[in-house]
Amino acid sequence: MDISVDLFGRKLASPVIPASGTFGFGSEFAEYYDLNILGGIALKGTTRDARYGNPLPRIAECPAGLINAIGLQNPGVDAVIAEEIPRLAAVYDGAIIANVGGHSEEEYVVTAEKLSDCKEVFAVELNISCPNVKGGGMAFGTDAQIAKSLVYTVKKRVKKPLIVKLSPNVTSISDMARAVVDGGADGVSLINTLVGMRIDLRTRRPVIAVRTGGVSGPAVFPVALRMVNDVARAVNVPVIGMGGVTTAEDALEMMMAGACAVQVGAANLVNPYACKEIVEALPAAMERYGIRNISDIIGAAL
Amino acid sequence: MKRETLLLTGNRPLTPTVFELTFSGASAMRAGQFVELEVEGQYLRRPISVCDSADGTLTLLVKRVGVGTDKMSRWQAGREVSALTGLGNGFGSDATKPLLVGGGIGCAPLYRLARDFAEKGVRPTVVLGFQAAAEIYYRDEFARYAEVIVATDDGSDGFKGNAVAALCDKGFAAGKDFDRYYACGPAVMLRALSAWCADGELSLEARMGCGFGACMGCSIKTTDGFRRVCKEGPVFDAAKVIWE
């Protein structure tokens, strides 16, 4: 039974990667379990300058999921490189995936370049799909030409594999995937959250202070699976699948849809051991479905 | 943080909306810490502060305000509940003349703290603020360990007005009547307290995603920088909270 997978020529211990924004900068989770069972860790979205993010409330519950509107709170790229990444690298040998957010092309480029120059970073995940920052984020990820141009510019300055994280809030996610691959992306990850909202019946106001946020959790799993399948049929680069993955079976399904690795997001927030439990449950789940080598099922349902 | 399966051993109403839930199976926790409870049919766990933790029994007071707490209020003894325990920092307890100030359901986490002081031989003063007499709970329980002052917004019991108004009315002064205060309650009360006196600790409330520091859903601004209510808090130095 082999649960290792290959990503950009590197062997990952498992296909399971905690998704950006649901695992902090990783090191705090080392108190709960040995992180080395994880194929990679996608760090909290990082911007050039420190950001507080959005006013509270930033969280609203949904049927089978939640809305978040954090707004890219982070200590800024220099503090991430000086403090957070070394702290994680001290307890984790797997693939560190630095997630980059921004408001302008210049900010994306500067931040991505600094992170890619950091020796502990294996790959850069460019977040052009954050629905929670004004004048940036998703604005770069909903127009194919803008996305392609941004990726092209960033790629020239980044010396590590460049993953582009795609927004589901578009008409055709396959078109977006083609555009960023044309721009030079080495891989794509999807889906980021779906824009949604809740209203407090008592106050008659949106629960989220900035009105809307991103929906994630099991509610979005079938949508995510379809989009991963669409994208895997459209491009020939590694696809990292995410969106509502909660169990080992979900991870297998995501891989059959075309994902070579799987990110786990919302599940970490209700169960700090979610990624560990998914990894540990994989062999038995593979056994049940006659899978000996997990890589064999990637794209089985294309 | 630990993940534990708790056994509900009792559920009794204290007021029409506040319920006292007692559990066995929880590790010991400090005053001001909290737990995150799984509620059937709800995606997010519910953060509830520790009212008491002693002799293997965990006591939580739950106010019915929404769908999650409504379900909890109907839980019956014998139920097993998945919980993340030992969350947050908790109150300090180094005052020699402590003043405890609670508003509404925010009185609950002061109970364990009052006991801590009493067990050290210090009898604190506790101001408990409620909207009306029908909503008062734990007055007798607090009286075992503390001097209790009750305030109600409508004057139906005790001082007429909120907890902060009661303190001002009675002329409480730092250095004379207390050397440090410990408070939990509505944000407006905590803000008024911090303006009244900087020498205190405030237990803040926030809508949380995870409760253990992963999502940044509950971060506030402090003079030390951004701080997570769930992880570096929920108790903050009154002088350091930056109110929005």
Chai-1 contact restraints between the chains, C-beta under 6 A:
chainA,res_idxA,chainB,res_idxB,connection_type,confidence,min_distance_angstrom,max_distance_angstrom,comment,restraint_id
A,T22,B,A214,contact,1.0,0.0,6.0,A-B,restraint_1
A,F23,B,A214,contact,1.0,0.0,6.0,A-B,restraint_2
A,G24,B,A214,contact,1.0,0.0,6.0,A-B,restraint_3
A,E28,B,G213,contact,1.0,0.0,6.0,A-B,restraint_4
A,Y52,B,F226,contact,1.0,0.0,6.0,A-B,restraint_5
A,L56,B,A206,contact,1.0,0.0,6.0,A-B,restraint_6
A,P57,B,R207,contact,1.0,0.0,6.0,A-B,restraint_7
A,R58,B,G217,contact,1.0,0.0,6.0,A-B,restraint_8
A,I59,B,R207,contact,1.0,0.0,6.0,A-B,restraint_9
A,I59,B,G209,contact,1.0,0.0,6.0,A-B,restraint_10
A,I59,B,G217,contact,1.0,0.0,6.0,A-B,restraint_11
A,E61,B,Y43,contact,1.0,0.0,6.0,A-B,restraint_12
A,E61,B,L44,contact,1.0,0.0,6.0,A-B,restraint_13
A,A64,B,Y43,contact,1.0,0.0,6.0,A-B,restraint_14
A,G65,B,Y43,contact,1.0,0.0,6.0,A-B,restraint_15
A,L66,B,Y43,contact,1.0,0.0,6.0,A-B,restraint_16
A,L66,B,L44,contact,1.0,0.0,6.0,A-B,restraint_17
A,I70,B,M216,contact,1.0,0.0,6.0,A-B,restraint_18
A,Q73,B,M216,contact,1.0,0.0,6.0,A-B,restraint_19
A,Q73,B,S219,contact,1.0,0.0,6.0,A-B,restraint_20
A,G217,B,Y43,contact,1.0,0.0,6.0,A-B,restraint_21
A,N268,B,A214,contact,1.0,0.0,6.0,A-B,restraint_22
A,L269,B,G209,contact,1.0,0.0,6.0,A-B,restraint_23
A,L269,B,C210,contact,1.0,0.0,6.0,A-B,restraint_24
A,L269,B,A214,contact,1.0,0.0,6.0,A-B,restraint_25
A,L269,B,C215,contact,1.0,0.0,6.0,A-B,restraint_26
A,V270,B,R45,contact,1.0,0.0,6.0,A-B,restraint_27
A,P272,B,F212,contact,1.0,0.0,6.0,A-B,restraint_28
